[in-house]
Structure formats: structure tokens, C-alpha cells
């Protein structure tokens, strides 16, 4: 991972073999980020995404391997119990133009990933919502 900070914005480049969530946590630790918006694009070859079934309060995971372009990666860095927390969704496309995605559980970069992290002045600490089972702002 390489990055450069410009006031309230950090431009990040992830490299082949790096895992997205691991690198975001490292960035947040290095830069003391408590609240930020993330958007990115790039390519991955191994990813797991989830779809949350509210009636069961459970994520169902889908794992994919192959060549995929990141069509959209968006979400937040924030905190829960004053500790690092991130909530990201990803959409990827395959060689036939099929696009799929969901809640990002893990993804490994196959070529590169270009990410913009917009820092937000403040903090929002998530709390467990008993109705949905989700960790909400």
C-alpha cells in the first residue's frame, strides 16, 4: 500500500496480493482515522461478499475467484466501542459484463486498487440494533 495525504483527503494505491480490509485498517491506524468516506476502483481475483437476511439476522456469504473489475467500492470508516470499524459494499464485473456484489467480507487485489479516503471531522460510534441485528450509527 502506498498513500499520500492532502489535507482532508488521502489517495491510496493498493497493490497485487494485498487484501482490501486489512489495508484499510492499517491506513486508519497509521493516520488515526475515526471517520471517513471511502470510494475506490480497481481489480480483484478473490473476494467474499455477503447479503444480510434481516429476518434471520445473518449474513450469507458468496465467494468468487477469477478476474473481476471493481465497478464500485464505497463505504465508511468509523468506530464501534471506540475501536476501528468499517462498512463497505463492493460491486464487481466479470469478463462477460455480469455485475454482482454485496457487503465486503474480504477481497484480494489482482492488479491495483485506487482509493480515495475523504476524512470527516468528528466521530460516530456504532451500536448494535436489536431489531435488525446490525451495528448502526
Secondary structure, DSSP 4 states (H G I P E B T S, - for coil): -EEEEETTEEEEEEETT-BHHHHHHHHHHHHT-SSEEEEEEEEEEEEEEEEEETTTTEEEEEEEEEEEEEEEEEEEEEEETTEEEEEEEEEEE-TTS-EEEEEEEEEEEEEEEEEEEEE-SS--EEEE-TTT--EE-
